[in-house]
Amino acid sequence: MIAAPDRTPLTRDSFDRPVLDVTPDLPGRVLVRANPGGSVEPRRTETHGPARRSA
């Protein structure tokens, strides 16, 4: 079963951080793009980024 997406808005401050700090907050979120013809609401299911390597 797929869990309901988190529709709690992220604040602007949430994105004013380094990308590696923002990325873990995105999976499961719905990113809303509103335009005159309606809105597009894709749900983030995964993010890709550089693999973190342990020392």
PyMOL Python script that loads the backbone (N, CA, C, O; Angstrom):
from pymol import cmd

cmd.read_pdbstr("""\
ATOM      1  N   MET A   1       0.844  -1.178   0.000  1.00  0.00           N
ATOM      2  CA  MET A   1       0.000   0.000   0.000  1.00  0.00           C
ATOM      3  C   MET A   1       0.888   1.239   0.000  1.00  0.00           C
ATOM      4  O   MET A   1       1.880   1.297   0.726  1.00  0.00           O
ATOM      5  N   ILE A   2       0.535   2.218  -0.804  1.00  0.00           N
ATOM      6  CA  ILE A   2       1.297   3.461  -0.886  1.00  0.00           C
ATOM      7  C   ILE A   2       0.712   4.462   0.109  1.00  0.00           C
ATOM      8  O   ILE A   2      -0.497   4.693   0.131  1.00  0.00           O
ATOM      9  N   ALA A   3       1.567   5.045   0.918  1.00  0.00           N
ATOM     10  CA  ALA A   3       1.118   6.021   1.914  1.00  0.00           C
ATOM     11  C   ALA A   3       0.678   7.309   1.225  1.00  0.00           C
ATOM     12  O   ALA A   3       1.157   7.643   0.141  1.00  0.00           O
ATOM     13  N   ALA A   4      -0.225   8.015   1.860  1.00  0.00           N
ATOM     14  CA  ALA A   4      -0.673   9.302   1.333  1.00  0.00           C
ATOM     15  C   ALA A   4       0.493  10.282   1.328  1.00  0.00           C
ATOM     16  O   ALA A   4       1.299  10.294   2.258  1.00  0.00           O
ATOM     17  N   PRO A   5       0.585  11.110   0.277  1.00  0.00           N
ATOM     18  CA  PRO A   5       1.693  12.068   0.225  1.00  0.00           C
ATOM     19  C   PRO A   5       1.576  13.119   1.327  1.00  0.00           C
ATOM     20  O   PRO A   5       0.484  13.449   1.788  1.00  0.00           O
ATOM     21  N   ASP A   6       2.716  13.624   1.725  1.00  0.00           N
ATOM     22  CA  ASP A   6       2.746  14.698   2.721  1.00  0.00           C
ATOM     23  C   ASP A   6       2.452  16.009   2.008  1.00  0.00           C
ATOM     24  O   ASP A   6       3.238  16.444   1.166  1.00  0.00           O
ATOM     25  N   ARG A   7       1.337  16.639   2.331  1.00  0.00           N
ATOM     26  CA  ARG A   7       0.941  17.877   1.672  1.00  0.00           C
ATOM     27  C   ARG A   7       1.188  19.101   2.555  1.00  0.00           C
ATOM     28  O   ARG A   7       0.680  20.184   2.265  1.00  0.00           O
ATOM     29  N   THR A   8       1.957  18.938   3.622  1.00  0.00           N
ATOM     30  CA  THR A   8       2.320  20.070   4.458  1.00  0.00           C
ATOM     31  C   THR A   8       3.327  20.922   3.694  1.00  0.00           C
ATOM     32  O   THR A   8       4.389  20.423   3.322  1.00  0.00           O
ATOM     33  N   PRO A   9       3.019  22.197   3.451  1.00  0.00           N
ATOM     34  CA  PRO A   9       3.945  23.023   2.672  1.00  0.00           C
ATOM     35  C   PRO A   9       5.294  23.206   3.362  1.00  0.00           C
ATOM     36  O   PRO A   9       5.372  23.393   4.576  1.00  0.00           O
ATOM     37  N   LEU A  10       6.343  23.146   2.564  1.00  0.00           N
ATOM     38  CA  LEU A  10       7.667  23.492   3.055  1.00  0.00           C
ATOM     39  C   LEU A  10       7.811  25.009   2.953  1.00  0.00           C
ATOM     40  O   LEU A  10       7.317  25.620   2.005  1.00  0.00           O
ATOM     41  N   THR A  11       8.469  25.598   3.902  1.00  0.00           N
ATOM     42  CA  THR A  11       8.659  27.045   3.872  1.00  0.00           C
ATOM     43  C   THR A  11       9.803  27.415   2.924  1.00  0.00           C
ATOM     44  O   THR A  11      10.604  26.559   2.551  1.00  0.00           O
ATOM     45  N   ARG A  12       9.877  28.666   2.545  1.00  0.00           N
ATOM     46  CA  ARG A  12      10.991  29.144   1.714  1.00  0.00           C
ATOM     47  C   ARG A  12      12.316  28.857   2.408  1.00  0.00           C
ATOM     48  O   ARG A  12      13.297  28.500   1.755  1.00  0.00           O
ATOM     49  N   ASP A  13      12.346  29.012   3.720  1.00  0.00           N
ATOM     50  CA  ASP A  13      13.577  28.752   4.474  1.00  0.00           C
ATOM     51  C   ASP A  13      14.035  27.306   4.337  1.00  0.00           C
ATOM     52  O   ASP A  13      15.225  27.015   4.460  1.00  0.00           O
ATOM     53  N   SER A  14      13.095  26.397   4.081  1.00  0.00           N
ATOM     54  CA  SER A  14      13.456  24.989   3.911  1.00  0.00           C
ATOM     55  C   SER A  14      14.402  24.792   2.731  1.00  0.00           C
ATOM     56  O   SER A  14      15.234  23.885   2.732  1.00  0.00           O
ATOM     57  N   PHE A  15      14.261  25.658   1.721  1.00  0.00           N
ATOM     58  CA  PHE A  15      15.081  25.534   0.520  1.00  0.00           C
ATOM     59  C   PHE A  15      16.330  26.398   0.576  1.00  0.00           C
ATOM     60  O   PHE A  15      17.165  26.337  -0.326  1.00  0.00           O
ATOM     61  N   ASP A  16      16.467  27.197   1.618  1.00  0.00           N
ATOM     62  CA  ASP A  16      17.636  28.062   1.771  1.00  0.00           C
ATOM     63  C   ASP A  16      18.695  27.326   2.598  1.00  0.00           C
ATOM     64  O   ASP A  16      19.227  27.846   3.579  1.00  0.00           O
ATOM     65  N   ARG A  17      18.978  26.096   2.163  1.00  0.00           N
ATOM     66  CA  ARG A  17      19.961  25.239   2.821  1.00  0.00           C
ATOM     67  C   ARG A  17      20.767  24.533   1.735  1.00  0.00           C
ATOM     68  O   ARG A  17      20.362  24.527   0.572  1.00  0.00           O
ATOM     69  N   PRO A  18      21.881  23.951   2.091  1.00  0.00           N
ATOM     70  CA  PRO A  18      22.638  23.170   1.109  1.00  0.00           C
ATOM     71  C   PRO A  18      21.777  22.035   0.530  1.00  0.00           C
ATOM     72  O   PRO A  18      20.940  21.467   1.231  1.00  0.00           O
ATOM     73  N   VAL A  19      21.987  21.716  -0.738  1.00  0.00           N
ATOM     74  CA  VAL A  19      21.165  20.725  -1.421  1.00  0.00           C
ATOM     75  C   VAL A  19      21.167  19.371  -0.711  1.00  0.00           C
ATOM     76  O   VAL A  19      20.143  18.688  -0.701  1.00  0.00           O
ATOM     77  N   LEU A  20      22.274  18.974  -0.128  1.00  0.00           N
ATOM     78  CA  LEU A  20      22.313  17.674   0.552  1.00  0.00           C
ATOM     79  C   LEU A  20      21.500  17.676   1.844  1.00  0.00           C
ATOM     80  O   LEU A  20      21.174  16.610   2.365  1.00  0.00           O
ATOM     81  N   ASP A  21      21.172  18.845   2.365  1.00  0.00           N
ATOM     82  CA  ASP A  21      20.296  18.935   3.529  1.00  0.00           C
ATOM     83  C   ASP A  21      18.820  18.961   3.116  1.00  0.00           C
ATOM     84  O   ASP A  21      17.960  18.469   3.847  1.00  0.00           O
ATOM     85  N   VAL A  22      18.528  19.534   1.942  1.00  0.00           N
ATOM     86  CA  VAL A  22      17.155  19.628   1.444  1.00  0.00           C
ATOM     87  C   VAL A  22      16.670  18.291   0.887  1.00  0.00           C
ATOM     88  O   VAL A  22      15.526  17.897   1.114  1.00  0.00           O
ATOM     89  N   THR A  23      17.540  17.601   0.161  1.00  0.00           N
ATOM     90  CA  THR A  23      17.168  16.387  -0.562  1.00  0.00           C
ATOM     91  C   THR A  23      16.443  15.339   0.281  1.00  0.00           C
ATOM     92  O   THR A  23      15.454  14.787  -0.201  1.00  0.00           O
ATOM     93  N   PRO A  24      16.868  15.029   1.509  1.00  0.00           N
ATOM     94  CA  PRO A  24      16.156  13.999   2.283  1.00  0.00           C
ATOM     95  C   PRO A  24      14.716  14.384   2.648  1.00  0.00           C
ATOM     96  O   PRO A  24      13.914  13.514   2.989  1.00  0.00           O
ATOM     97  N   ASP A  25      14.382  15.672   2.581  1.00  0.00           N
ATOM     98  CA  ASP A  25      13.026  16.111   2.923  1.00  0.00           C
ATOM     99  C   ASP A  25      12.039  15.965   1.766  1.00  0.00           C
ATOM    100  O   ASP A  25      10.837  16.119   1.980  1.00  0.00           O
ATOM    101  N   LEU A  26      12.505  15.673   0.545  1.00  0.00           N
ATOM    102  CA  LEU A  26      11.634  15.693  -0.624  1.00  0.00           C
ATOM    103  C   LEU A  26      10.872  14.407  -0.932  1.00  0.00           C
ATOM    104  O   LEU A  26       9.727  14.506  -1.373  1.00  0.00           O
ATOM    105  N   PRO A  27      11.421  13.210  -0.733  1.00  0.00           N
ATOM    106  CA  PRO A  27      10.640  12.010  -1.066  1.00  0.00           C
ATOM    107  C   PRO A  27       9.323  11.956  -0.300  1.00  0.00           C
ATOM    108  O   PRO A  27       9.277  12.202   0.905  1.00  0.00           O
ATOM    109  N   GLY A  28       8.256  11.628  -1.022  1.00  0.00           N
ATOM    110  CA  GLY A  28       6.929  11.564  -0.429  1.00  0.00           C
ATOM    111  C   GLY A  28       6.184  12.882  -0.481  1.00  0.00           C
ATOM    112  O   GLY A  28       4.995  12.930  -0.165  1.00  0.00           O
ATOM    113  N   ARG A  29       6.858  13.950  -0.872  1.00  0.00           N
ATOM    114  CA  ARG A  29       6.218  15.260  -0.967  1.00  0.00           C
ATOM    115  C   ARG A  29       5.553  15.431  -2.328  1.00  0.00           C
ATOM    116  O   ARG A  29       5.925  14.774  -3.299  1.00  0.00           O
ATOM    117  N   VAL A  30       4.579  16.311  -2.385  1.00  0.00           N
ATOM    118  CA  VAL A  30       3.939  16.692  -3.634  1.00  0.00           C
ATOM    119  C   VAL A  30       4.429  18.087  -3.965  1.00  0.00           C
ATOM    120  O   VAL A  30       4.256  19.018  -3.179  1.00  0.00           O
ATOM    121  N   LEU A  31       5.044  18.228  -5.137  1.00  0.00           N
ATOM    122  CA  LEU A  31       5.528  19.530  -5.572  1.00  0.00           C
ATOM    123  C   LEU A  31       4.473  20.136  -6.489  1.00  0.00           C
ATOM    124  O   LEU A  31       4.204  19.595  -7.562  1.00  0.00           O
ATOM    125  N   VAL A  32       3.875  21.248  -6.083  1.00  0.00           N
ATOM    126  CA  VAL A  32       2.760  21.838  -6.816  1.00  0.00           C
ATOM    127  C   VAL A  32       3.251  22.997  -7.673  1.00  0.00           C
ATOM    128  O   VAL A  32       3.915  23.913  -7.188  1.00  0.00           O
ATOM    129  N   ARG A  33       2.912  22.937  -8.948  1.00  0.00           N
ATOM    130  CA  ARG A  33       3.212  24.022  -9.883  1.00  0.00           C
ATOM    131  C   ARG A  33       1.872  24.511 -10.409  1.00  0.00           C
ATOM    132  O   ARG A  33       1.231  23.834 -11.212  1.00  0.00           O
ATOM    133  N   ALA A  34       1.447  25.692  -9.955  1.00  0.00           N
ATOM    134  CA  ALA A  34       0.167  26.255 -10.384  1.00  0.00           C
ATOM    135  C   ALA A  34       0.378  27.118 -11.622  1.00  0.00           C
ATOM    136  O   ALA A  34       1.319  27.909 -11.679  1.00  0.00           O
ATOM    137  N   ASN A  35      -0.499  26.965 -12.613  1.00  0.00           N
ATOM    138  CA  ASN A  35      -0.476  27.827 -13.787  1.00  0.00           C
ATOM    139  C   ASN A  35      -1.904  28.087 -14.238  1.00  0.00           C
ATOM    140  O   ASN A  35      -2.829  27.449 -13.735  1.00  0.00           O
ATOM    141  N   PRO A  36      -2.110  29.013 -15.180  1.00  0.00           N
ATOM    142  CA  PRO A  36      -3.480  29.403 -15.559  1.00  0.00           C
ATOM    143  C   PRO A  36      -4.384  28.243 -15.979  1.00  0.00           C
ATOM    144  O   PRO A  36      -5.593  28.303 -15.753  1.00  0.00           O
ATOM    145  N   GLY A  37      -3.834  27.202 -16.577  1.00  0.00           N
ATOM    146  CA  GLY A  37      -4.652  26.079 -17.026  1.00  0.00           C
ATOM    147  C   GLY A  37      -4.921  25.046 -15.946  1.00  0.00           C
ATOM    148  O   GLY A  37      -5.592  24.049 -16.212  1.00  0.00           O
ATOM    149  N   GLY A  38      -4.428  25.247 -14.760  1.00  0.00           N
ATOM    150  CA  GLY A  38      -4.601  24.287 -13.670  1.00  0.00           C
ATOM    151  C   GLY A  38      -3.280  24.071 -12.960  1.00  0.00           C
ATOM    152  O   GLY A  38      -2.365  24.886 -13.081  1.00  0.00           O
ATOM    153  N   SER A  39      -3.177  23.007 -12.242  1.00  0.00           N
ATOM    154  CA  SER A  39      -1.934  22.751 -11.523  1.00  0.00           C
ATOM    155  C   SER A  39      -1.393  21.377 -11.886  1.00  0.00           C
ATOM    156  O   SER A  39      -2.137  20.476 -12.274  1.00  0.00           O
ATOM    157  N   VAL A  40      -0.098  21.242 -11.752  1.00  0.00           N
ATOM    158  CA  VAL A  40       0.587  19.978 -11.943  1.00  0.00           C
ATOM    159  C   VAL A  40       1.120  19.595 -10.579  1.00  0.00           C
ATOM    160  O   VAL A  40       1.790  20.401  -9.934  1.00  0.00           O
ATOM    161  N   GLU A  41       0.840  18.379 -10.123  1.00  0.00           N
ATOM    162  CA  GLU A  41       1.204  17.976  -8.772  1.00  0.00           C
ATOM    163  C   GLU A  41       1.888  16.614  -8.753  1.00  0.00           C
ATOM    164  O   GLU A  41       1.298  15.631  -8.306  1.00  0.00           O
ATOM    165  N   PRO A  42       3.133  16.549  -9.238  1.00  0.00           N
ATOM    166  CA  PRO A  42       3.838  15.261  -9.170  1.00  0.00           C
ATOM    167  C   PRO A  42       4.285  14.954  -7.746  1.00  0.00           C
ATOM    168  O   PRO A  42       4.668  15.852  -6.997  1.00  0.00           O
ATOM    169  N   ARG A  43       4.234  13.705  -7.391  1.00  0.00           N
ATOM    170  CA  ARG A  43       4.692  13.268  -6.070  1.00  0.00           C
ATOM    171  C   ARG A  43       6.128  12.780  -6.198  1.00  0.00           C
ATOM    172  O   ARG A  43       6.431  11.950  -7.055  1.00  0.00           O
ATOM    173  N   ARG A  44       7.005  13.290  -5.355  1.00  0.00           N
ATOM    174  CA  ARG A  44       8.408  12.868  -5.354  1.00  0.00           C
ATOM    175  C   ARG A  44       8.489  11.487  -4.737  1.00  0.00           C
ATOM    176  O   ARG A  44       8.054  11.279  -3.604  1.00  0.00           O
ATOM    177  N   THR A  45       9.043  10.547  -5.475  1.00  0.00           N
ATOM    178  CA  THR A  45       9.180   9.198  -4.941  1.00  0.00           C
ATOM    179  C   THR A  45      10.617   8.865  -4.595  1.00  0.00           C
ATOM    180  O   THR A  45      10.874   7.965  -3.794  1.00  0.00           O
ATOM    181  N   GLU A  46      11.557   9.586  -5.194  1.00  0.00           N
ATOM    182  CA  GLU A  46      12.962   9.363  -4.878  1.00  0.00           C
ATOM    183  C   GLU A  46      13.760  10.588  -5.304  1.00  0.00           C
ATOM    184  O   GLU A  46      13.284  11.409  -6.088  1.00  0.00           O
ATOM    185  N   THR A  47      14.941  10.702  -4.796  1.00  0.00           N
ATOM    186  CA  THR A  47      15.859  11.749  -5.218  1.00  0.00           C
ATOM    187  C   THR A  47      17.188  11.102  -5.514  1.00  0.00           C
ATOM    188  O   THR A  47      17.539  10.080  -4.925  1.00  0.00           O
ATOM    189  N   HIS A  48      17.913  11.689  -6.413  1.00  0.00           N
ATOM    190  CA  HIS A  48      19.230  11.175  -6.766  1.00  0.00           C
ATOM    191  C   HIS A  48      20.255  12.224  -6.413  1.00  0.00           C
ATOM    192  O   HIS A  48      20.019  13.416  -6.608  1.00  0.00           O
ATOM    193  N   GLY A  49      21.345  11.814  -5.916  1.00  0.00           N
ATOM    194  CA  GLY A  49      22.414  12.729  -5.576  1.00  0.00           C
ATOM    195  C   GLY A  49      23.684  11.955  -5.397  1.00  0.00           C
ATOM    196  O   GLY A  49      23.696  10.728  -5.503  1.00  0.00           O
ATOM    197  N   PRO A  50      24.741  12.653  -5.131  1.00  0.00           N
ATOM    198  CA  PRO A  50      26.012  11.944  -4.931  1.00  0.00           C
ATOM    199  C   PRO A  50      25.926  11.012  -3.732  1.00  0.00           C
ATOM    200  O   PRO A  50      25.359  11.360  -2.696  1.00  0.00           O
ATOM    201  N   ALA A  51      26.483   9.850  -3.884  1.00  0.00           N
ATOM    202  CA  ALA A  51      26.503   8.893  -2.773  1.00  0.00           C
ATOM    203  C   ALA A  51      27.435   9.386  -1.688  1.00  0.00           C
ATOM    204  O   ALA A  51      28.540   9.855  -1.962  1.00  0.00           O
ATOM    205  N   ARG A  52      26.988   9.277  -0.483  1.00  0.00           N
ATOM    206  CA  ARG A  52      27.868   9.651   0.634  1.00  0.00           C
ATOM    207  C   ARG A  52      28.758   8.481   0.953  1.00  0.00           C
ATOM    208  O   ARG A  52      28.292   7.348   1.074  1.00  0.00           O
ATOM    209  N   ARG A  53      30.010   8.746   1.086  1.00  0.00           N
ATOM    210  CA  ARG A  53      30.968   7.691   1.389  1.00  0.00           C
ATOM    211  C   ARG A  53      31.436   7.829   2.826  1.00  0.00           C
ATOM    212  O   ARG A  53      31.756   8.923   3.290  1.00  0.00           O
ATOM    213  N   SER A  54      31.470   6.722   3.508  1.00  0.00           N
ATOM    214  CA  SER A  54      31.979   6.768   4.883  1.00  0.00           C
ATOM    215  C   SER A  54      33.485   6.694   4.862  1.00  0.00           C
ATOM    216  O   SER A  54      34.080   6.051   3.997  1.00  0.00           O
ATOM    217  N   ALA A  55      34.086   7.347   5.809  1.00  0.00           N
ATOM    218  CA  ALA A  55      35.560   7.402   5.855  1.00  0.00           C
ATOM    219  C   ALA A  55      36.133   6.164   6.472  1.00  0.00           C
ATOM    220  O   ALA A  55      37.352   6.041   6.591  1.00  0.00           O
TER     221      ALA A  55
END
""", "prot")
cmd.dss("prot")
cmd.show_as("cartoon", "prot")
cmd.util.cbc("prot")
cmd.orient("prot")
